[in-house]
Structures are given as structure tokens and as C-alpha cells.
């Protein structure tokens, strides 16, 4: 009887887990349907024939926008994607790291308010920059205001969808970014290969080479995501037989692929600012030079992108592994690292390792996701293909993040009820 009772309990747990995953998958599926629908809702006062021709000429910007869930190939409800929100998060984290602003002492409601203000400001700038590069059927202040309000509202609606997916679905905001990125990659690669496939010598051999390089990048990205440096911690409340198993893991690439995703988002902001200013001050030689060199189609733009990757790698490394918070928690619990006193010495020791590993991650991201773009300046027809390594790194990071979330949900709902 007891064995039969235990079997029934296990079956009920498995059934509950199955229902949980089905419900979360349905929520995520519904959110994706809404996203794909809104991504293709056209806006009024727009000459779409002109936009199609413009997007053919600036497909690199279209592809980089896809890394934030944006759809820059047309002016639609979700054209801005999550880019303004992602840029606002980066700026906010940088401001929080400056302790004298005391932003870390704000409550959640206050910090969310300021983040939303930043998101709105960046959304307005990006919307104006996007509209400045296209011909509208009417370009009056009223028309521009209407389009900017609609596009900014689309961004906030996407942020709300991402929050809903975080609570009820799987993947959070990553799911929206992932499908936006896949959609942009598909459109761009079809466009590239359709125009140049017949001109490529030995096309099958080239395709095989691209496939093997992609497999290599996926494998090495997984290795960097899964490899970790382990710092042994002495926990006073853990039995000695288990003491040797306690450690603090720091990834070989602490920032993961977040630097690439957010780097593309950050890089789009100055692009749009320059476009807006160039439209206002059309006779400025400086603004004209910036408009031609700040994107990924020039050596200056690629260098700026790589510098952004480097900086963000250290920022996200410090965010993902907060040395000060970890050292404070260790001190409060009485745990310690051999040879280092609690407090500032432990913090400095951890920060040293985080900085070293962040440097390794920054070099890796720059070589894989940044350096190939220099070839894209020389061979602009194939620049979209040369963005593939960075997109593969982001894909690996996103998929591993979703897998970890699924495992966490499975473990959470594997425990038997205490009062069953």
C-alpha cells in the first residue's frame, strides 16, 4: 500500500509538471503571435515602396536592429523593438554603479519610473531618426508626432509583453529578441544570397565552409558559457564532509552574449541622433561625416562597436558577479575565502578575478563578433554573413538561458507537498 501511494504521488508530480510546461508554452506562443502580428502592422503616412528600397541599401542596420527585436525594414507598430528599453537598462546600470548618485537606494517603483522615462526619451530619438531616413506622404509636425507616439507606444507594449512572458511564459524578453533576430536574419540572408549566389565560385564548397565555421563558433561559445573558474569557500555551517564541494563559480565569459546584444542596441542610438541632427543641419560637414562613418559599414563604426563590446563586457561582468554584494553576504554568514579577510580584501580579490575573466570574455567577443565586420567594410555585399558569428553567440546564450530556466521550473515543481 505504501509503495502504491508513493507511485501515485510521483505520477501526480509528473502530471503537474507537464501541465505547468504546457501552460507556460501556450502563454509564450500567444505572446509570440501578438509580437509577429504587431511587427507587421503598417503605420499611416508612409511610402512603403521607398522604405523597401532604402532597407535594401541599409540591410546591415536592419540586421543589427533585429538583435533587439526591431523591424527596421518597414515602419510598423513594433519597428523599434526592445532597443530603447535595452539601452535604458544599460545607462541605468552605469548610473547605479556610480555610488555618489545613490540610485541603488531607490525603491523599485522609483527606479522603474526613471527607467521608463529613459526608455521614452530613447524611443523618441530612435523613432525620429528612423522617420528622418524615409520619405513620408506627409511630413508635418502633427504627422511626425502621431508616428512617434505610436512607435514609442509599441515599444512599451513590447516591454509589457516581455514582463508577462517572464511571469507566465518561458524565456522572458529573450524570447521576443530571439524571434526578432531570427526574422531579420532570414530576410537579410535571403536578400543577400538571392542577389549574389549565382556569382559565387564553388557555391556548395562555400556553403559547406560557412556551415563548418558556424558549428565551430557554436561549440566554442558553449565551452565559454559552460566553463567556470571556481573559488573555494569555507562555509562554517556546512559539514566537513561536504566542505570541499562548496565554491563560488565565475564563468570564463562572465558577461555572456549580453554585450553583443546590448552593444548593437547602444550603437543604434548615436546612429539615429546623427540622422536627426543631419536632417536639421543639412549643411554640416561634421554631421555628414558622422552619418557615413558611425555605422557598421565603415572602419570607424566597426571600431566603435568593438570598443563598445569591450566596455560592456566589463560592465556586465561586474553586474552578473557583484563582488561587493557577494563579499557582504559572505561576511554576514560567517563564510570566508582562505587567506582573505571578510569585507574589502575579499571584495578586491573577487573583483580582480572578475576583471581578468571579463577581459578574456571581451577579447573572445571582439574576435568572434567584432573583427569579422572589418571584412564587411571591404566586401559590403557579404557584410550580413559576417555578422553571423555574433548572432550565433547570442543564439547560444539565449538557448542556454532558456534551458536553465526550464530546469529551474522543473526542479521547483519536483518537490512533494509537505502536507500531502
C-alpha positions in Angstrom: 0.0 0.0 0.0 2.8 2.4 0.9 4.6 1.7 -2.3 1.4 2.2 -4.4 0.9 5.5 -2.6 4.4 6.7 -3.4 3.9 5.7 -7.1 0.7 7.7 -7.3 2.4 10.8 -5.7 5.2 10.6 -8.3 2.7 10.3 -11.2 0.8 13.2 -9.9 4.0 15.3 -9.7 4.9 14.4 -13.2 1.4 15.3 -14.4 1.6 18.7 -12.6 4.9 19.5 -14.2 3.5 18.6 -17.6 0.6 20.9 -17.1 2.9 23.7 -16.0 5.1 23.4 -19.1 2.0 23.3 -21.3 0.5 26.4 -19.7 3.8 28.3 -20.0 4.3 27.2 -23.6 0.8 28.4 -24.5 1.4 31.8 -22.9 4.7 32.2 -24.8 3.1 31.0 -28.0 0.3 33.6 -27.6 2.8 36.4 -26.9 4.8 35.4 -30.0 1.7 35.5 -32.2 0.9 39.0 -30.9 4.5 40.1 -31.5 4.7 38.7 -35.0 1.3 40.3 -35.8 2.3 43.7 -34.4 5.7 43.5 -36.1 3.9 43.7 -39.5 1.1 46.2 -38.7 1.9 49.1 -41.1 1.6 52.7 -39.9 -0.1 55.6 -41.8 1.6 58.4 -43.9 4.4 56.0 -45.0 5.7 55.4 -48.5 6.5 51.7 -48.3 8.0 51.4 -51.8 10.6 53.9 -50.7 11.2 52.1 -47.4 11.7 48.8 -49.3 14.4 50.4 -51.5 16.1 52.1 -48.5 16.1 48.9 -46.5 17.8 47.1 -49.4 20.6 49.6 -49.2 20.9 49.6 -45.4 20.3 45.9 -44.7 23.2 46.0 -42.2 21.3 48.4 -40.0 18.2 46.2 -40.5 20.1 43.1 -39.3 21.7 44.8 -36.3 18.3 46.1 -35.3 16.9 42.6 -35.4 19.2 41.9 -32.4 16.8 43.9 -30.2 13.6 42.6 -31.8 13.3 45.6 -34.0 11.9 45.6 -37.6 13.7 48.3 -39.4 12.7 47.1 -42.9 9.4 48.9 -42.5 7.7 51.4 -40.2 5.4 49.3 -38.2 3.9 49.2 -34.7 6.9 47.2 -33.2 9.6 48.7 -35.5 11.7 49.9 -32.6 11.6 46.6 -30.8 13.0 46.4 -27.3 16.0 48.5 -28.3 15.1 51.7 -26.3 14.4 49.7 -23.2 17.6 47.7 -23.5 19.6 50.9 -24.0 17.9 52.5 -21.0 18.8 49.4 -18.9 22.5 49.8 -19.8 22.5 53.5 -19.0 20.7 52.9 -15.7 23.2 50.2 -14.6 26.1 52.5 -15.4 24.5 55.3 -13.3 23.8 52.8 -10.4 27.5 51.8 -10.4 28.4 55.4 -9.7 27.7 55.3 -6.0 27.5 59.0 -5.4 24.2 59.2 -7.2 22.7 56.8 -4.6 20.4 55.3 -7.2 20.9 51.9 -5.7 18.9 53.2 -2.6 15.7 53.9 -4.7 12.8 51.5 -4.2 11.5 49.5 -7.2 8.7 51.9 -8.0 11.0 54.9 -8.2 13.7 53.1 -10.2 11.1 51.8 -12.6 9.8 55.3 -13.1 13.2 56.7 -14.1 13.9 53.7 -16.3 10.6 54.3 -18.2 11.5 58.0 -18.6 14.8 57.0 -20.1 13.1 54.4 -22.3 10.7 57.0 -23.6 13.4 59.5 -24.4 15.5 56.9 -26.3 12.3 55.7 -28.1 11.5 59.2 -29.3 15.1 59.7 -30.6 15.1 56.4 -32.4 11.7 56.9 -33.9 12.6 60.4 -35.2 15.9 59.1 -36.6 14.1 56.3 -38.3 11.4 58.6 -39.8 14.1 61.0 -40.9 15.7 58.4 -43.2 12.4 57.7 -45.0 10.1 59.7 -47.2 6.6 60.1 -45.7 3.5 61.0 -47.7 3.1 63.9 -45.3 6.0 65.3 -43.1 4.2 67.8 -40.9 4.9 68.1 -37.2 1.5 66.6 -36.5 2.2 63.5 -38.6 5.6 63.1 -37.0 4.1 63.4 -33.5 1.5 60.7 -34.3 4.0 58.3 -35.7 6.5 58.8 -32.8 3.7 58.3 -30.2 2.6 55.1 -32.0 6.1 53.7 -32.3 7.0 54.6 -28.7 3.8 53.0 -27.5 4.7 49.9 -29.5 8.0 49.7 -27.5 6.2 50.0 -24.2 3.7 47.4 -25.2 6.6 45.0 -26.1 8.1 45.6 -22.7 4.8 44.8 -21.1 4.6 41.6 -23.2 8.1 40.7 -22.1 7.1 41.1 -18.5 4.0 39.0 -19.0 6.2 36.3 -20.6 8.6 36.4 -17.7 5.8 35.8 -15.2 3.6 33.3 -17.1 5.7 32.0 -20.0 9.3 30.8 -20.8 12.2 33.0 -21.8 11.1 36.5 -20.7 12.3 39.3 -23.0 14.9 36.9 -24.6 12.1 35.1 -26.4 11.0 38.3 -28.2 14.5 39.3 -29.1 15.3 35.8 -30.3 12.4 35.6 -32.7 13.0 39.2 -33.9 16.6 38.3 -34.6 15.8 35.1 -36.5 13.3 37.0 -38.6 15.8 39.7 -39.5 18.5 37.1 -40.3 16.2 35.2 -42.6 15.1 38.3 -44.5 18.6 39.6 -44.9 20.3 36.3 -45.9 17.6 35.5 -48.4 18.2 39.0 -49.9 22.0 38.6 -50.0 22.1 35.1 -51.5 19.3 35.8 -54.0 21.4 38.7 -55.5 24.9 37.1 -55.3 24.5 33.3 -55.1 24.9 32.8 -58.9 28.1 34.9 -58.9 29.9 33.0 -56.2 32.5 30.5 -57.4 32.1 27.0 -56.0 28.9 27.8 -54.1 28.5 24.4 -52.4 32.0 24.5 -51.1 31.5 28.0 -49.7 28.2 26.9 -48.1 30.0 23.9 -46.5 32.7 26.2 -45.2 30.1 28.6 -43.7 28.4 25.6 -42.1 31.6 24.2 -40.5 32.6 27.7 -39.2 29.1 28.1 -37.7 29.5 24.7 -36.0 32.9 25.7 -34.6 31.5 29.0 -33.3 28.6 27.3 -31.6 30.8 24.7 -29.9 33.4 27.3 -28.7 30.5 29.5 -27.5 29.1 26.7 -25.5 32.5 26.0 -24.0 32.9 29.6 -22.9 29.3 29.7 -21.5 29.8 26.5 -19.5 33.4 26.8 -18.4 33.9 28.4 -15.0 36.6 29.4 -12.5 35.8 28.0 -9.1 36.9 29.9 -5.9 36.8 27.6 -2.8 34.6 28.9 0.1 34.8 27.8 3.6 31.2 27.6 5.0 31.1 27.3 8.8 27.6 25.7 8.8 28.4 23.0 6.3 29.6 19.6 7.5 33.3 18.9 6.8 32.5 16.0 4.5 30.8 18.4 2.2 33.0 21.4 2.8 35.3 20.6 -0.1 32.4 20.8 -2.5 31.5 24.4 -1.7 32.8 27.0 -4.2 31.9 30.3 -5.9 31.7 29.8 -9.7 32.6 32.6 -12.1 32.1 32.0 -15.8 35.0 32.1 -18.2 33.0 34.8 -20.0 31.0 36.5 -17.2 29.0 38.8 -19.5 28.0 36.0 -21.9 26.5 37.2 -25.1 24.7 40.1 -23.5 27.5 42.5 -24.5 26.8 41.8 -28.2 23.0 42.2 -27.9 23.2 45.4 -25.8 26.1 46.7 -27.8 24.1 46.7 -31.0 21.3 48.4 -29.2 23.6 51.1 -27.8 25.2 51.6 -31.2 21.9 52.4 -32.8 21.2 55.4 -30.5 24.0 57.6 -31.9 23.1 56.5 -35.4 19.6 57.9 -35.0 20.8 61.0 -33.2 23.1 61.8 -36.1 20.3 61.2 -38.6 18.0 63.6 -36.8 20.7 66.3 -36.4 21.8 65.8 -40.1 18.2 66.5 -41.2 18.1 69.7 -39.2 21.6 70.9 -40.0 22.0 69.5 -43.5 25.0 71.8 -44.4 27.2 70.5 -41.5 30.2 68.6 -42.9 30.8 67.0 -39.4 27.3 65.5 -39.2 27.6 64.3 -42.8 30.9 62.6 -42.0 29.4 61.0 -38.8 26.3 59.8 -40.8 28.7 58.0 -43.2 31.1 56.6 -40.6 29.2 55.8 -37.4 27.5 52.7 -38.7 28.9 49.2 -39.2 29.7 49.8 -42.8 32.9 51.8 -42.0 36.1 51.1 -40.2 35.3 53.9 -37.7 31.9 52.4 -37.0 33.2 48.8 -36.6 36.0 50.1 -34.2 33.4 51.9 -32.2 31.3 48.7 -32.0 34.3 46.7 -30.8 35.2 49.3 -28.2 31.5 49.2 -27.0 31.8 45.4 -26.8 34.9 45.7 -24.7 33.4 48.2 -22.3 30.1 46.3 -21.9 31.9 43.1 -21.2 33.4 44.6 -18.0 30.1 46.3 -17.1 28.1 43.1 -17.4 30.8 41.1 -15.7 30.5 43.3 -12.7 26.7 43.2 -12.8 26.5 39.4 -13.1 29.1 38.8 -10.4 28.7 41.6 -7.9 31.9 41.4 -5.9 30.7 43.8 -3.2 27.4 42.1 -2.6 29.0 38.6 -2.5 31.7 39.7 -0.1 29.0 41.3 2.1 26.9 38.1 2.1 29.9 36.1 3.0 30.8 38.3 5.9 27.2 38.3 7.2 27.0 34.5 7.1 30.5 34.0 8.6 31.8 32.3 5.5 35.2 33.2 4.1 37.9 32.6 1.4 41.2 31.2 2.6 43.8 33.9 3.1 41.5 36.8 2.7 39.8 38.7 5.5 36.0 39.4 5.2 34.9 42.8 3.7 37.2 44.9 1.4 40.0 42.3 1.0 37.5 39.6 -0.1 35.8 42.1 -2.4 39.0 43.2 -4.1 40.1 39.6 -4.5 36.8 38.7 -6.2 36.8 41.8 -8.4 40.3 41.0 -9.6 39.2 37.6 -10.9 36.0 39.1 -12.4 38.0 41.7 -14.2 40.5 39.2 -15.5 37.8 36.8 -16.8 35.8 39.8 -18.2 38.9 40.7 -20.2 39.1 37.2 -21.6 35.4 37.4 -22.5 35.9 40.8 -24.1 38.7 39.5 -26.3 36.7 36.5 -27.2 33.6 38.5 -28.1 35.6 41.1 -30.1 37.4 38.4 -32.1 34.3 36.4 -32.9 31.6 39.1 -33.2 33.6 42.2 -34.0 36.7 41.5 -36.0 34.9 39.8 -39.0 33.0 43.1 -39.6 36.2 44.7 -40.9 36.0 42.3 -43.8 32.4 43.5 -44.3 33.7 47.0 -45.0 36.0 45.6 -47.7 33.3 43.3 -49.1 30.0 45.1 -48.3 27.9 42.6 -50.3 28.7 39.9 -47.7 28.7 42.0 -44.6 25.5 40.5 -43.4 27.1 37.0 -43.5 30.0 38.3 -41.4 27.5 39.3 -38.6 26.5 35.7 -38.3 29.2 34.8 -35.7 27.9 37.4 -33.3 24.3 36.2 -33.9 25.3 32.6 -33.3 26.9 33.6 -29.9 23.7 35.4 -29.0 21.6 32.4 -30.0 23.7 30.0 -27.9 23.5 32.4 -24.9 19.7 32.7 -25.3 19.1 29.0 -25.7 21.2 28.1 -22.7 19.4 30.7 -20.7 16.0 29.2 -21.6 17.3 25.7 -20.9 18.4 26.8 -17.4 15.0 28.4 -16.8 13.2 25.2 -17.8 15.5 23.2 -15.5 14.7 25.6 -12.6 11.0 25.3 -13.2 11.3 21.5 -13.3 13.2 21.4 -10.1 10.9 23.8 -8.4 7.9 21.7 -9.1 9.6 18.3 -8.4 9.2 18.6 -4.6 6.3 16.8 -2.9 3.8 18.8 -1.0 4.7 18.9 2.7 1.2 18.4 3.9 0.1 15.8 1.4 
